[in-house]
């Protein structure tokens, strides 16, 4: 059987043809590999350079490779945070014609880290709680979309910084199934697997001495269930309000927006006697602040980063002479937003030298600078300008932070 590369983008096969598919992944030469931290996997996984792309290559049998490829494409269409599928390579054979396993090729998620790399230095419990928050949000988003993961764990997740928190991405969909809607039993099964997997992974870290002594692996495993349950209840519960109190519905929608979700479809029913109104959010989409920031500025960020940047944008717009909400002669929000990107956001980020950024993206750098400005202003008991904060951050904070930043991708 001849080598076959199935890909959605016509550029990818040309880039991938240069890689040594006649060799098992374990024998790939160092010159094509990229030294990035890898998580634990039941399969052989390697990072490689393909043109300007850094890709993750996973060896597995043909049928599950094709199935996972299609599932990842489905998740991409649904807007779920997951690794980006590029191709499936089948029909591999070594120099003697002996068949080799097929491979699934995904794009490397820039700035991401597997959980074991994050535990190379003992992680504080507060940081671990943020990881559980991120994983719970990811699991809720999957369940809202009708996706049963079947193997939720820290090992099957990648984490990226997100304005002081973390964003979680699914990295392994091999055991997943997509349905029109999940039953309570399917959700509970997924949660129970997550609880057992996470507790087991933390027990393994504890045995290796990499876990903070105050962390109970069993309690942290159970935490994912509590956090998922609280968020699921907030997103799906039925609310009954007195008739005429329609601002209660608006308040509920605002609460969902604050959590980072939009209500795309809702059901509102009056009771038979007309005394009450029942409100049910039927379709809830994640990424409220992401979409708002993207629409205004063209910046594509994580959700918490978008929330922080929007706050700064709104504060800046209020200082502009041509900002007058409701005035038809005033500048439109989109015009002011692009001016903020041009005059504030980009110059501020560019002031931070490339060699000091590590793998932090522009939005995360800007968030860090805003945090540092707030810290300096609190200490000085007066507002410290952004330029002063940038200078102090570069001189005093970044050199120390470089010691803990994850490896960057070599050029």
C-alpha positions as CSV (number, residue, x, y, z in Angstrom):
1,X,0.0,0.0,0.0
2,X,1.4,3.4,-1.0
3,X,1.9,6.3,1.4
4,X,-1.3,8.4,1.7
5,X,-1.7,11.8,3.4
6,X,-5.2,12.9,4.1
7,X,-5.5,16.6,4.9
8,X,-8.0,19.4,4.7
9,X,-5.5,22.1,3.7
10,X,-3.7,21.5,0.4
11,X,-0.5,23.1,1.8
12,X,-0.1,20.5,4.5
13,X,0.7,17.4,2.4
14,X,3.5,19.3,0.6
15,X,5.0,20.3,4.0
16,X,4.7,16.8,5.4
17,X,6.2,14.9,2.5
18,X,9.7,15.9,3.6
19,X,9.4,14.0,6.9
20,X,10.9,10.5,7.4
21,X,7.7,8.5,7.3
22,X,9.7,5.3,6.5
23,X,11.0,5.3,10.1
24,X,9.1,4.5,13.3
25,X,8.6,7.7,15.3
26,X,11.0,6.5,18.0
27,X,13.8,6.5,15.4
28,X,13.2,9.9,13.9
29,X,16.5,12.0,13.7
30,X,17.0,14.9,15.9
31,X,17.3,17.4,13.0
32,X,13.5,17.1,12.3
33,X,12.4,17.1,15.9
34,X,11.6,20.1,18.1
35,X,12.5,19.8,21.8
36,X,9.2,20.6,23.5
37,X,7.9,19.0,26.7
38,X,5.6,16.1,26.2
39,X,2.9,14.6,28.4
40,X,2.3,11.0,29.2
41,X,0.6,9.1,26.3
42,X,-0.2,5.5,25.5
43,X,1.2,6.2,22.0
44,X,4.5,7.4,20.8
45,X,4.3,11.2,20.2
46,X,6.9,13.5,18.8
47,X,7.1,17.2,17.9
48,X,8.6,18.0,14.5
49,X,9.2,20.9,12.2
50,X,7.2,21.0,8.9
51,X,8.1,24.2,7.0
52,X,7.1,27.0,9.4
53,X,4.7,24.7,11.3
54,X,5.5,22.9,14.5
55,X,3.4,19.7,14.5
56,X,2.7,16.9,16.9
57,X,2.8,13.4,15.4
58,X,1.1,10.5,17.1
59,X,1.5,6.8,16.1
60,X,-1.6,4.7,16.2
61,X,-3.6,2.2,14.1
62,X,-5.3,3.5,11.0
63,X,-8.9,3.2,12.1
64,X,-8.6,5.1,15.4
65,X,-6.3,7.7,13.7
66,X,-9.0,8.4,11.1
67,X,-11.7,8.5,13.7
68,X,-9.8,10.9,16.0
69,X,-9.0,13.1,13.0
70,X,-12.7,13.4,12.2
71,X,-13.7,14.0,15.8
72,X,-11.1,16.8,16.1
73,X,-12.5,18.4,13.0
74,X,-16.0,18.2,14.5
75,X,-14.8,19.9,17.7
76,X,-13.1,22.6,15.6
77,X,-16.4,23.3,13.8
78,X,-18.2,23.5,17.2
79,X,-15.6,26.0,18.5
80,X,-14.4,23.7,21.3
81,X,-10.8,24.3,22.5
82,X,-8.9,21.3,21.2
83,X,-5.7,20.7,19.2
84,X,-6.0,21.5,15.5
85,X,-6.0,18.4,13.2
86,X,-3.8,18.7,10.1
87,X,-3.6,15.3,8.6
88,X,-3.6,11.5,8.8
89,X,-0.7,9.6,7.2
90,X,-1.4,5.9,6.3
91,X,0.3,3.3,4.2
92,X,3.7,3.8,5.9
93,X,6.4,1.1,5.5
94,X,10.1,0.9,6.4
95,X,12.9,0.4,4.0
96,X,12.2,-3.4,3.8
97,X,8.5,-2.9,3.1
98,X,7.4,-3.8,6.7
99,X,4.2,-1.9,7.5
100,X,4.4,0.9,10.1
101,X,1.5,2.3,12.1
102,X,-0.4,5.2,10.8
103,X,0.0,8.7,12.4
104,X,-2.3,11.5,13.3
105,X,-0.8,15.0,12.7
106,X,-2.0,18.0,14.7
107,X,-0.7,21.6,15.0
108,X,1.3,22.3,18.1
109,X,-0.6,24.6,20.5
110,X,1.7,27.5,21.0
111,X,2.4,28.5,24.6
112,X,0.8,25.3,26.0
113,X,2.2,23.0,28.6
114,X,1.4,19.4,29.6
115,X,0.6,19.2,33.3
116,X,3.7,17.2,34.2
117,X,5.9,19.9,32.9
118,X,4.0,22.4,35.1
119,X,4.8,20.3,38.2
120,X,8.5,20.3,37.6
121,X,8.6,22.9,40.4
122,X,6.1,22.2,43.1
123,X,2.8,23.8,42.2
124,X,0.9,25.8,44.8
125,X,-2.6,24.6,45.7
126,X,-4.1,27.9,44.5
127,X,-2.6,27.3,41.0
128,X,-3.9,23.8,41.1
129,X,-7.4,25.1,41.8
130,X,-7.1,27.3,38.7
131,X,-6.2,24.2,36.7
132,X,-9.3,22.4,38.0
133,X,-11.4,25.5,37.0
134,X,-10.0,25.4,33.5
135,X,-10.6,21.7,33.1
136,X,-14.2,22.0,34.5
137,X,-15.0,24.7,31.9
138,X,-13.6,22.6,29.1
139,X,-15.6,19.6,30.2
140,X,-18.8,21.6,30.5
141,X,-18.3,23.1,27.0
142,X,-17.8,19.5,25.6
143,X,-20.9,18.3,27.4
144,X,-23.0,21.3,26.1
145,X,-21.9,20.4,22.6
146,X,-22.9,16.7,23.1
147,X,-19.4,15.4,23.3
148,X,-18.6,12.5,25.7
149,X,-14.9,12.6,26.2
150,X,-14.5,9.1,27.7
151,X,-11.1,9.7,29.1
152,X,-10.9,13.2,30.7
153,X,-7.6,13.5,32.5
154,X,-4.8,16.0,33.1
155,X,-2.7,13.9,30.7
156,X,-5.1,14.4,27.9
157,X,-5.3,18.2,28.4
158,X,-2.9,21.0,27.5
159,X,-3.0,24.3,29.5
160,X,-2.3,27.8,28.4
161,X,-1.9,31.0,30.5
162,X,-5.1,33.1,30.4
163,X,-4.8,36.4,32.3
164,X,-3.7,34.9,35.6
165,X,-5.8,31.8,35.1
166,X,-5.5,28.9,32.6
167,X,-7.3,27.8,29.5
168,X,-7.6,24.0,28.9
169,X,-7.5,22.3,25.5
170,X,-8.5,18.8,24.7
171,X,-5.5,17.0,23.2
172,X,-6.7,13.4,22.9
173,X,-10.2,12.6,21.4
174,X,-9.5,8.9,20.7
175,X,-12.1,7.7,23.2
176,X,-14.7,10.4,22.5
177,X,-18.2,10.2,21.0
178,X,-20.3,13.1,19.6
179,X,-24.0,13.0,20.1
180,X,-26.9,15.4,19.5
181,X,-27.2,15.7,23.3
182,X,-25.8,13.9,26.3
183,X,-27.9,12.2,28.9
184,X,-27.3,12.8,32.6
185,X,-25.9,9.3,32.8
186,X,-23.3,10.0,30.1
187,X,-22.2,13.2,31.8
188,X,-21.9,11.5,35.2
189,X,-19.9,8.7,33.6
190,X,-17.5,11.3,32.1
191,X,-17.2,13.0,35.5
192,X,-16.5,9.8,37.3
193,X,-13.8,8.9,34.9
194,X,-12.3,12.4,35.3
195,X,-12.4,12.0,39.1
196,X,-10.6,8.7,39.1
197,X,-8.0,9.7,36.4
198,X,-7.1,13.0,38.1
199,X,-6.8,11.4,41.6
200,X,-4.6,8.7,40.1
201,X,-2.3,11.2,38.3
202,X,-2.0,13.3,41.5
203,X,-1.2,10.2,43.5
204,X,1.6,9.4,41.0
205,X,3.0,12.9,41.4
206,X,2.8,12.5,45.2
207,X,4.8,9.3,45.0
208,X,7.5,11.1,43.0
209,X,7.6,14.0,45.5
210,X,6.3,16.6,43.0
211,X,3.1,17.3,44.8
212,X,2.7,20.1,47.4
213,X,2.4,18.5,50.8
214,X,-0.9,20.2,51.5
215,X,-2.6,18.8,48.4
216,X,-4.9,15.7,48.9
217,X,-5.0,13.9,45.6
218,X,-8.5,12.3,46.3
219,X,-10.0,15.7,47.3
220,X,-8.6,17.4,44.2
221,X,-10.0,14.6,42.0
222,X,-13.4,15.1,43.5
223,X,-13.1,18.9,43.0
224,X,-13.6,18.6,39.3
225,X,-17.1,17.1,39.9
226,X,-18.1,19.9,42.2
227,X,-16.8,22.6,39.9
228,X,-18.4,21.0,36.8
229,X,-21.7,20.6,38.7
230,X,-21.9,24.3,39.8
231,X,-21.1,25.6,36.4
232,X,-23.5,23.2,34.7
233,X,-26.3,24.2,37.1
234,X,-25.7,27.9,36.4
235,X,-25.8,27.4,32.6
236,X,-28.8,25.1,32.4
237,X,-31.1,25.7,35.4
238,X,-34.7,26.7,34.9
239,X,-35.6,30.1,36.5
240,X,-39.1,31.1,37.6
241,X,-39.7,34.9,38.0
242,X,-42.7,37.0,38.9
243,X,-44.6,38.3,35.9
244,X,-43.4,41.7,34.8
245,X,-40.0,41.3,36.3
246,X,-38.3,41.0,33.0
247,X,-35.1,42.6,34.3
248,X,-34.6,39.4,36.3
249,X,-34.1,37.6,33.0
250,X,-31.7,40.3,31.8
251,X,-29.8,39.9,35.1
252,X,-29.5,36.1,34.5
253,X,-28.2,36.7,31.0
254,X,-25.7,39.2,32.3
255,X,-24.5,36.7,34.9
256,X,-24.0,34.1,32.1
257,X,-22.1,36.7,30.1
258,X,-19.8,37.4,33.1
259,X,-19.0,33.7,33.2
260,X,-18.0,33.9,29.5
261,X,-21.1,32.5,27.9
262,X,-23.7,33.9,25.5
263,X,-27.4,32.8,25.4
264,X,-27.9,31.9,21.7
265,X,-31.4,30.6,22.2
266,X,-33.9,30.8,25.1
267,X,-37.3,29.6,26.1
268,X,-39.7,31.9,28.0
269,X,-43.1,30.7,29.1
270,X,-45.9,32.4,31.1
271,X,-47.7,30.3,33.7
272,X,-51.4,29.5,33.1
273,X,-52.5,32.0,35.6
274,X,-50.1,34.7,34.4
275,X,-48.4,35.2,37.7
276,X,-45.0,33.8,36.8
277,X,-42.5,33.6,33.9
278,X,-40.3,30.6,33.3
279,X,-36.9,31.2,31.7
280,X,-34.7,28.4,30.2
281,X,-31.4,29.1,28.4
282,X,-31.7,26.4,25.7
283,X,-28.5,27.0,23.7
284,X,-25.4,28.5,25.5
285,X,-22.3,29.3,23.6
286,X,-18.9,29.9,25.3
287,X,-16.6,32.8,24.4
288,X,-18.7,35.9,25.0
289,X,-15.8,38.2,25.6
290,X,-13.6,36.6,23.0
291,X,-16.2,37.3,20.3
292,X,-16.8,40.8,21.6
293,X,-13.0,41.7,21.5
294,X,-12.6,40.0,18.1
295,X,-15.5,42.0,16.7
296,X,-14.1,45.3,18.0
297,X,-10.4,44.9,17.5
298,X,-9.6,41.8,15.5
299,X,-7.6,40.4,18.4
300,X,-8.1,36.7,18.9
301,X,-7.4,35.8,22.6
302,X,-8.4,33.5,25.4
303,X,-11.6,34.3,27.3
304,X,-10.1,35.8,30.5
305,X,-7.6,37.8,28.4
306,X,-10.4,39.2,26.3
307,X,-12.3,40.2,29.5
308,X,-9.2,42.0,30.8
309,X,-8.4,43.7,27.5
310,X,-12.1,44.9,27.1
311,X,-12.0,46.4,30.6
312,X,-8.8,48.3,29.6
313,X,-10.3,49.3,26.3
314,X,-13.4,50.7,27.9
315,X,-11.4,52.7,30.4
316,X,-9.2,54.1,27.6
317,X,-12.2,55.0,25.4
318,X,-13.8,57.0,28.3
319,X,-10.7,59.3,28.1
320,X,-11.1,60.1,24.4
321,X,-12.7,63.4,23.3
322,X,-14.8,61.9,20.6
323,X,-16.2,59.2,22.9
324,X,-19.9,59.9,23.5
325,X,-22.2,56.9,23.7
326,X,-25.5,57.6,22.0
327,X,-24.3,60.6,20.1
328,X,-24.6,59.9,16.3
329,X,-21.7,62.3,15.6
330,X,-19.3,60.6,18.0
331,X,-16.7,58.0,16.9
332,X,-18.1,54.5,16.6
333,X,-16.8,51.9,19.2
334,X,-15.0,50.0,16.4
335,X,-13.1,53.1,15.3
336,X,-12.0,53.8,18.9
337,X,-11.1,50.1,19.4
338,X,-8.8,50.0,16.4
339,X,-7.2,53.3,17.6
340,X,-6.6,51.7,21.0
341,X,-4.9,48.7,19.3
342,X,-2.8,51.0,17.1
343,X,-1.8,53.6,19.7
344,X,-1.8,51.6,23.0
345,X,-1.9,47.8,22.7
346,X,0.7,47.2,20.0
347,X,3.3,49.8,21.1
348,X,3.1,48.5,24.7
349,X,3.6,44.9,23.7
350,X,6.4,45.8,21.3
351,X,8.2,47.6,24.1
352,X,8.9,44.2,25.6
353,X,11.9,42.6,23.9
354,X,11.2,39.4,22.0
355,X,14.0,37.5,23.7
356,X,12.3,38.1,27.1
357,X,8.8,37.1,26.2
358,X,9.3,33.3,26.3
359,X,6.1,31.7,24.9
360,X,3.7,34.3,26.3
361,X,1.5,35.7,23.6
362,X,0.8,39.4,23.1
363,X,-2.5,39.4,25.1
364,X,-0.8,37.6,28.1
365,X,2.1,40.1,28.0
366,X,-0.4,43.0,28.0
367,X,-2.3,41.5,30.9
368,X,0.9,41.1,32.9
369,X,1.8,44.7,32.2
370,X,-1.6,45.9,33.4
371,X,-1.2,43.8,36.6
372,X,2.2,45.3,37.2
373,X,0.9,48.8,36.7
374,X,-1.9,48.1,39.2
375,X,0.7,46.8,41.7
376,X,3.0,49.8,41.3
377,X,0.0,52.2,41.5
378,X,-1.2,50.6,44.7
379,X,2.3,50.8,46.2
380,X,2.7,54.5,45.2
381,X,-0.9,55.4,46.2
382,X,-1.2,57.2,42.8
383,X,-1.7,56.2,39.2
384,X,1.5,55.0,37.5
385,X,1.5,55.4,33.8
386,X,1.8,52.4,31.5
387,X,5.2,53.5,30.1
388,X,6.6,53.5,33.7
389,X,5.1,50.1,34.4
390,X,6.6,48.6,31.2
391,X,10.1,49.9,32.0
392,X,9.9,48.5,35.6
393,X,8.5,45.2,34.4
394,X,11.3,44.7,31.8
395,X,14.0,45.6,34.3
396,X,12.8,43.8,37.5
397,X,10.1,41.2,36.7
398,X,10.9,39.5,33.3
399,X,14.5,38.5,34.1
400,X,13.3,36.5,37.1
401,X,10.3,35.1,35.2
402,X,12.5,33.8,32.5
403,X,13.8,31.1,34.9
404,X,10.3,29.5,35.0
405,X,9.1,30.2,31.5
406,X,8.5,27.1,29.4
407,X,10.9,26.4,26.4
408,X,10.3,28.4,23.2
409,X,10.1,26.9,19.7
410,X,13.5,27.3,18.0
411,X,13.4,29.3,14.8
